[in-house]
Amino acid sequence: MTADRGGDPHVRHLLGAYVLDALEAEECGPVAGHLQQCEACAAAYVEVADAVSLLALLNVDDLLE
């Protein structure tokens, strides 16, 4: 999954794919490096990772309610 970064140096737009291990190999390193240095993106990463973890707890019946 390659996304156009435009002029934004942050990686928030890639976090969903990063958490799901759906990024291209060449994108993972820069995202990981950015997360180590940017508190705002690191906080957003935690929120996305938490949401993905919670989704894993749902089953089909939960989604149909």
C-alpha positions as CSV (number, residue, x, y, z in Angstrom):
1,M,0.0,0.0,0.0
2,T,1.7,3.2,-1.1
3,A,0.2,6.4,-0.1
4,D,1.0,9.9,-1.3
5,R,2.5,11.8,1.6
6,G,2.2,15.2,0.0
7,G,3.9,17.9,2.1
8,D,2.9,16.3,5.4
9,P,6.0,14.7,7.1
10,H,3.8,12.8,9.5
11,V,2.7,9.2,9.1
12,R,-0.8,9.2,10.6
13,H,-2.4,8.3,7.2
14,L,-0.3,5.1,7.1
15,L,-1.0,3.9,10.7
16,G,-3.9,1.7,9.9
17,A,-2.0,-0.2,7.3
18,Y,1.1,-0.2,9.5
19,V,-0.8,-1.8,12.4
20,L,-2.3,-4.4,10.0
21,D,1.1,-5.1,8.4
22,A,-0.2,-4.0,5.1
23,L,2.4,-1.6,4.1
24,E,5.0,-2.1,1.3
25,A,8.3,-3.3,2.8
26,E,10.1,0.0,2.0
27,E,7.5,2.0,3.9
28,C,7.7,0.1,7.2
29,G,11.2,1.4,8.2
30,P,10.4,5.0,7.7
31,V,7.1,4.7,9.6
32,A,8.8,2.9,12.5
33,G,11.5,5.5,12.6
34,H,9.1,8.4,12.5
35,L,7.1,6.8,15.4
36,Q,10.2,6.8,17.5
37,Q,10.7,10.5,17.1
38,C,7.2,12.0,16.8
39,E,5.1,11.9,20.0
40,A,1.9,13.0,18.1
41,C,2.1,10.1,15.6
42,A,3.2,7.6,18.3
43,A,0.0,8.6,20.3
44,A,-2.1,8.1,17.2
45,Y,-0.4,4.7,16.6
46,V,-1.5,3.6,20.1
47,E,-5.1,4.6,19.4
48,V,-5.1,2.8,16.1
49,A,-3.5,-0.3,17.6
50,D,-6.0,-0.4,20.4
51,A,-8.9,-0.1,18.0
52,V,-7.6,-3.0,15.9
53,S,-7.2,-5.1,19.1
54,L,-10.8,-4.4,20.1
55,L,-12.1,-5.2,16.7
56,A,-10.5,-8.6,17.0
57,L,-12.7,-9.3,20.0
58,L,-15.9,-9.0,18.0
59,N,-17.7,-11.8,16.2
60,V,-20.3,-11.7,13.4
61,D,-23.2,-11.6,15.8
62,D,-21.8,-8.5,17.5
63,L,-21.6,-6.7,14.2
64,L,-25.2,-7.6,13.3
65,E,-26.7,-6.1,16.4
